[in-house]
Amino acid sequence: MSNTVVFDTYSFVKKLKEAGLNERQAEIQAEALLNLVEDRLANKQDIQNLQRDLATNRSDLQRDLEAMRAESLRHFNELNADLQRAIKGIDEKIENTRAKLEWDIKELDTKIETIRAELKQDIKALEMSNQKEIAIVKAELFKAIAESKSETIRWVVGFAMAQFAMSAGIMAAVLRLAH
């Protein structure tokens, strides 16, 4: 601090002597008080200098704070823009995946419908084939039954004729025996 405090040591020494101190004691006390005033007390100029320095420091701090705010805002805006781009990218990926899944589902639906139509055709073909085979088996069965009937009728007729012939032979033999 710049010490421009005026301290009248002569008047102070004079007053101390009047109070009963000898000159040497008064001078030592005046010197000690002068050192104290010069080292420890601030004058108006010191206070004004301090106030000016504080105002400058405050202005510097405000300027630095504003710069930090601006830098923080710029970083925030950059991060926000990066985040928005990332969100947009994720949204695009989700939309692409959804569209692909829809396409895959439609493709699977088409395949299922194709397989269903093919199965219906196969079932119809099997039914027709089975009906033909049943008709063939039925015809063969009817033919076998007809042949069996005809065979059975032949046997029955043959047996009946054999029985008739046997009966006629027995009757002829009985008649011969009887005559």
C-alpha positions in Angstrom: 0.0 0.0 0.0 1.2 3.4 -0.7 1.4 5.2 2.6 0.7 8.9 2.3 -0.8 9.1 5.8 0.6 12.1 7.5 1.4 11.5 11.1 2.7 14.4 13.1 5.3 12.7 15.3 6.6 15.9 16.8 3.1 16.8 18.2 2.8 13.2 19.5 6.2 13.3 21.2 5.3 16.6 22.8 2.0 15.3 24.2 3.8 12.2 25.6 6.4 14.4 27.3 3.6 16.5 28.8 2.0 13.3 30.1 5.1 12.4 32.0 7.3 10.3 29.7 10.9 11.2 29.1 12.0 12.2 25.6 13.5 8.8 24.7 10.4 6.9 25.7 8.1 9.4 23.8 10.3 9.1 20.6 10.2 5.2 20.8 6.5 5.2 21.1 6.0 7.8 18.3 8.3 5.7 16.1 6.4 2.5 16.9 3.1 4.2 16.2 4.4 5.6 12.9 5.5 2.2 11.8 2.1 0.8 12.8 0.3 3.5 10.9 2.5 3.1 7.8 2.4 -0.7 7.8 -1.2 -1.4 8.8 -3.5 1.5 8.1 -4.9 2.3 4.7 -5.5 5.8 3.5 -8.2 7.0 1.1 -6.0 6.5 -1.9 -5.3 2.9 -0.9 -9.0 2.2 -0.5 -9.7 3.8 -3.9 -7.0 1.7 -5.5 -8.4 -1.4 -3.8 -11.9 -0.6 -5.0 -10.6 0.0 -8.5 -8.7 -3.3 -8.4 -11.8 -5.1 -7.1 -14.0 -3.6 -9.8 -11.4 -4.6 -12.5 -11.3 -8.1 -11.0 -15.1 -8.3 -10.9 -15.3 -7.1 -14.5 -12.7 -9.7 -15.5 -14.6 -12.4 -13.6 -17.9 -11.4 -15.2 -16.3 -11.5 -18.6 -14.7 -14.9 -17.9 -18.0 -16.2 -16.6 -19.9 -14.9 -19.7 -17.2 -16.6 -21.8 -17.6 -19.8 -19.9 -21.4 -19.6 -20.2 -21.1 -19.0 -24.0 -18.6 -21.9 -24.3 -20.9 -24.1 -22.1 -23.9 -23.2 -24.3 -21.9 -23.9 -27.4 -20.9 -27.3 -26.0 -24.5 -28.0 -24.9 -25.8 -27.1 -28.4 -23.2 -29.3 -30.0 -24.1 -32.2 -27.7 -27.7 -31.6 -28.3 -27.2 -31.6 -32.1 -25.1 -34.8 -31.8 -27.9 -36.3 -29.7 -30.6 -35.3 -32.2 -28.5 -36.8 -35.0 -28.1 -40.0 -33.0 -31.8 -40.1 -32.3 -32.6 -39.5 -35.9 -30.2 -42.3 -36.9 -31.8 -44.7 -34.4 -35.3 -43.7 -35.6 -34.2 -44.4 -39.2 -32.8 -47.8 -38.2 -36.0 -48.6 -36.3 -38.1 -47.5 -39.3 -35.9 -49.6 -41.7 -36.2 -52.6 -39.5 -40.0 -52.2 -39.2 -40.3 -51.9 -43.0 -38.1 -54.9 -43.5 -40.1 -56.9 -40.9 -43.3 -55.8 -42.7 -41.8 -56.9 -46.0 -40.7 -60.3 -44.5 -44.2 -60.8 -43.0 -45.8 -60.1 -46.3 -43.4 -62.5 -48.0 -44.1 -65.2 -45.4 -47.9 -64.6 -45.8 -47.5 -65.1 -49.6 -45.4 -68.3 -49.1 -48.0 -69.5 -46.6 -50.8 -68.8 -49.0 -48.9 -70.5 -51.8 -48.3 -73.6 -49.7 -51.9 -73.6 -48.5 -53.1 -73.5 -52.2 -50.6 -76.3 -53.1 -51.8 -78.4 -50.1 -55.4 -77.9 -51.2 -54.5 -79.0 -54.7 -52.6 -82.0 -53.3 -55.6 -82.9 -51.1 -58.0 -82.6 -54.1 -55.6 -84.7 -56.2 -55.4 -87.3 -53.4 -59.1 -87.3 -53.0 -59.6 -87.8 -56.7 -56.9 -90.5 -56.8 -58.5 -92.2 -53.8 -61.9 -92.0 -55.4 -60.5 -93.6 -58.6 -58.8 -96.3 -56.6 -62.0 -96.8 -54.6 -63.9 -97.0 -57.8 -61.4 -99.5 -59.3 -61.4 -101.6 -56.1 -65.2 -101.4 -56.0 -65.4 -102.5 -59.7 -62.9 -105.3 -59.0 -64.9 -106.2 -55.9 -68.2 -106.2 -57.9 -66.5 -108.2 -60.6 -65.2 -110.7 -58.0 -68.6 -110.8 -56.4 -70.2 -111.4 -59.8 -67.7 -114.0 -60.7 -68.3 -115.6 -57.3 -72.0 -115.5 -57.8 -71.7 -117.0 -61.2 -69.3 -119.6 -59.8 -71.6 -120.3 -56.9 -74.6 -120.6 -59.3 -72.6 -123.0 -61.5 -71.8 -125.0 -58.4 -75.3 -124.9 -57.1 -76.7 -125.8 -60.6 -74.0 -128.5 -61.0 -74.7 -129.8 -57.6 -78.5 -129.7 -58.2 -78.0 -131.5 -61.5 -75.8 -134.0 -59.9 -78.4 -134.5 -57.2 -81.1 -134.7 -59.8 -79.0 -137.2 -61.8 -78.3 -139.1 -58.7 -81.9 -139.0 -57.7 -82.9 -140.1 -61.2 -80.4 -142.8 -61.1 -81.6 -144.0 -57.8 -85.2 -143.9 -59.0 -84.2 -145.8 -62.1 -82.4 -148.3 -60.0 -85.3 -148.6 -57.6 -87.7 -149.0 -60.6 -85.5 -151.6 -62.1 -85.3 -153.4 -58.9 -89.0 -153.2 -58.6 -89.7 -154.5 -62.0 
